[in-house]
Amino acid sequence: MRTRPTTLDSLATIRNLGILAHVDAGKTTVTERILYATGTTHKRGEVHDGTTVTDFDPQERDRGITIFAAAVSCAWDGHRINLIDTPGHVDFADEVERALRVLDGAVAVFDAVAGVEPQSESVWRQADRHRVPRIAFVNKMDRVGADLDTAVESIRERLHPAPLATQLPIGTEERFTGVVDLVRMRALVWDDAGGAPGTLVEGPVPDGSRDEALRRRRLLEEAVAELHPAALEEFCDRETLSGATLTGALRDLTHSGAGVVVLCGSAYRDRGVEPLLDAVVAYLPSPLDVPAVRGVHEDDGQVRAADPQAPFAALAFKVNANGTGRLTYVRVYSGTIEKGDTVRDAGSGRTERVARILRVMADRHAQLDRAAAGDIVALVGLKTARAGSTLCDPAAPLLLEPPVVAEPVVSVAVEARRATDTGRLATALARLAEEDPSLVVRTDDETGQTVLSGMGELHLEVAVERIRQEGGFEVAVGRPGVAHRETVLRGVRGLVHRHVKQDGGAGQFAHIVLDVEPLGGEVGVTGFEFRSAVVGGRVPQEYVRAVETGCRDALAEGPLGGHPVTGLRVTLTDGSTHVKDSSDMAFRTAGRSGLREALRTCAMALLEPVADVTVTVPADAVGGVLGDLAARRGRVTGSESRAGSAVLTATVPLAELFGYATRLRSRTQGRGTFTTRPAGYAMAPGPVAAAGGSAPGADTVR
């Protein structure tokens, strides 16, 4: 491992990357093989044995899936690689969002048989939003039906970058033994005779693969030349590209997102990991290659470059609070921090002292004296910092944009089975919400029950099980309910609202005229837009902002069932003021009351969350599965045959998916699988709308 970076030159040897993929594509196995290949671990961990480094939580090992983003660090070819293994299940997409916020690059893992799957498409879009450069690794090349070309084509069709395959497989399926490196025109073969981990042997391209390798090298050069001006110039002059030009162009295209380098292998059989690490070093950016971070407020007037000598600035992206202490995981963007230093939480204005700095290896840690720009470390001693907090030098404050937190869509009521454990439950829920911002705890106004809301049924199951395991007491859980929304079908124009109050002191006066209309052309569009069409200064600008704030206050509860309102546009068209009695507060109150009055006049509709479902079942079970989807109000959108199975896609109300895993297993004798991803909102049917929607958490706990 390299020594601590103190210069810009050493920053060039750091790679901060994440492993992204769909469930069961092999992310954690890829991570394990990277740790083994780099000498960080001396034994290969296996997901099915529960012996992996990054899936260290008991629930992860029991369920065989990644639930929590785990950070590890290793060294390769003189570079330090800080790696985050992210969850692949849609319920934990918020973990991926927070990790992507602090990463410089990523490796997207795809199944060589399935290609691009629903959740791999979702995490790809998340990386697009954060402009994180990626390379692709097509895993499981030793499986029956594995095909690199098909996987590459699915990347082109569904993800829309230009896939640039830099390898040619040697052998197919069970006979997959290595790859031809098309950049350096060499063969890389792994010899795993006797069941030992594969030993990499480099040699010339086999005669049987030479013609195909030359053809694919030509196609790679042409594809790169089309996208890269310097490569095009050399290609036109020489009708070929040198290795140095090709490597430089691939790096530039990766950084810009115009192309994605595609490699292949079988991580489980230790084939393809070393070239993947070489590609990480060659193509993914260092902290010096990414744009400098900026403060979210214009008056900050500061940009922090990745410089260890600059003022300290870091973003907290994960908090782990347990009985033995509180760890705050941070990405250091600039400056250097040493143990004992005092940092400022730019959001809250509090200052705290850093007691210790830890290099993280999943659930194990190594003490550090300092951390510098480009590092991903854990800090001990911070009591109030949350995920999304900006930590900075008290003398040079800077507020960074925090990760976006998704709105919860599923809720359950929870209570301690014994009254004496009620206080312990409240403490456990507070700690969960502190660690995971996508978990929301509230008290239902009507029933007085404690309601836990999250991103899905599995998300809430994991949260409740953590309370039971870590708290040591039993919890009763109610039937899940979904988070409904209300929207405007037909608006109202020219609604006049006056807020006048006189009670002896300074009065309140605000007069506004509002137009309310649907935001989009179809039901299910979410969001809120506020505009002002007031002319002649009849409502001053500061009061216009107060009206908007009041309107946003009114969106919290709609007239149908008290659900949040979305999908509407409000226009302030006119109004008037009083020379003495008008104020921000008066116009905020008028905006809130006026919009509530307008919504009672509008034609409203109830929306329910829906999900895109992909179901993979044996061909002989298709009929029963289709009938079950129809009974769940599902709308089938497509089907295709793949390797003896049928893949069905449908849009299904989220409320109808509770318990679907058990139902699907019973209909397919345990051979069916399904995945989901959020698809927004759709109009609820008559019976649900008439009932005003299910109040999340209002059901009696079991």
ABEGO torsion letter per residue (X at the ends): XBBBBABAAAAAABBBBBBBBBBGAGAAAAAAAAAAAAGABABBBBAAAGABAABABAAAAAAGBBABBBBBBBBBGGBBBBBBBBBABAAAAAAAAAAAAABABBBBBBBAAAEBBAAAAAAAAAAAAAGBBBBBBBBGAABBGBBAAAAAAAAAAAAGBBBBBABBBBEBEAABABBBBAAAGBBBBBBABGGBBBBBBBBBBBAAAAAAAAAAAAAAAAAAAAABAAAAAAAAAAGBBBAAAAAAAAAAAAAAGABBBBBBEBAAAGBGAAAAAAAAAAABBBAAABBBBBBABAAAGBBBBBBAABBBBBBBABBBBBAAEBBBBBBBABEBBBBGBBBBBAAAGBBBBBABBBBBBEABBBBBABBBBGBBBBBBGBAABBBGBBBBBAABBBBBBBBBBBBBABBBBBBBABAAAAAAAAAAAAAAAAABAABBBBBBAAAGBBBBBBAEAAAAAAAAAAAAAAAGBBBBBBBBBBBBBBBBABBBBGBBBBBBBBAGBBBBBBBBBBBBBBABABBGBBEBBBBBABBGGABBAAAAAAAAAAAAAAAABBAAAGBBBBGBBBBBABEBBBAAABBAAAAAAAAAAAAAAAAAABBBBBBBBBBBBBBBBBAAAAAAAAAAAAAAGBBBAEBBBBGGBBBBBBBBBAAAABGAAAAAAAAAGGABBBBBBBAEBBBBBAAAAAAGEBBBGABBBX
